[in-house]
Amino acid sequence: MLKRVWHFSKGGNTIEIVFENPSYLWLLVSVFILVITYNVSLGWSRKKAVKFANFDAIAQVTKRTILPRSFIPLIIKCLILFFIILSVSGFGVWYDGYSSDLDYVLAIDSSGSMLADDFDPNRLEAAKDVAKDFVDELGLSVKVGVVSFTGSSFIDQSLTEDKLVIKDAIDSIKPINIGGTAIGDAIVLSSNLLILSGGEEKGRSVILLTDGRSNVGIPVEDAVDYATDKGVVINTIGMGTEDGGNFIDDFVVSTLDTETLQEISENTGGSFYLATTKDELKEAYLEVFSVTKTRVFFDPGVYLLILAFILLLLEWALSNTRYKTIV
């Protein structure tokens, strides 16, 4: 069965309504069938009731109503069916929430363009220094993984709470001249690290830093859909300027795709930061840490079934008391 998802965005926050088994939504037709059946049955009962000459007298003797005086029982029945159908259709909601308990993956661009010297001593070394400072700010129970990417993506460190190991992994990142920048691959690999190594009860956040644009590997749109489906928030940091920086004997230019980075962060509930200096880079990491934004999934299936059961008891009680009828 194909999953059905509706996206709603407002004020930078994204809400997604998910139906894991949307084919069951066709059962909503049964609600309309119930309404039609009720009206037909009511008309038939009225015709049968004309045989009685004195409705008021019968009501006083039997303490019952001849016919329903309200559509409340029908409404309750419809709600019972509606809640049950929503439950079996896998109805759920993803929304932007806040958590003090997150796991992180630091995804750092290690392409040759990161050797540009507009940062001291170059972009890659500046990014590594600031990433290590960020790790020092985290709590003892926070797990961090490290991914580097160029034309391919690499796991430099799986999720761990050991800060020394994390910083050693960051230090070990070296520029690799593999053609292209595979941002989509980095997103999927980082998401999988969080899924496989982190607890389901913890928030999942990726901090993706790059100075270029995605031009190889998994399409960014597909990677973002995958991360969103897994509840992973991606905060993106664009390093450098849109005009780009020179490297390799000053004749190659790397340009920054801020539009795509903004779309990645917005569609996953994260934030985009542009860092043209090392101080701005530090501020970006600190802001990601202070916001602690994550994607939260609410599964109301059990609550819907409980509510349907309560309404079923209510409908049974009303049908045998206030709305009990004579036919």
Secondary structure, 3 states (H helix, E strand, C coil): CCCEEEEEEECCEEEEEEECCHHHHHHHHHHHHHHHHHHHHHHHHHHHHCCCCCHHHHHHHHCCECCCCCCHHHHHHHHHHHHHHHHHCCEEEEEEEECCCEEEEEEEECCHHHHCCCCCCCHHHHHHHHHHHHHHHCCCCCCEEEEEECCCEEEEEEEECCHHHHHHHHHCCCCCCCCCCCHHHHHHHHHHHHHHHCCCCCEEEEEEEECCCCCCCCCHHHHHHHHHHCCEEEEEEEECCCCCEEECCCCEEECCCHHHHHHHHHHHCCCEEEECCHHHHHHHHHHHHHHCEEEEEECCHHHHHHHHHHHHHHHHHHHCCCCCECC
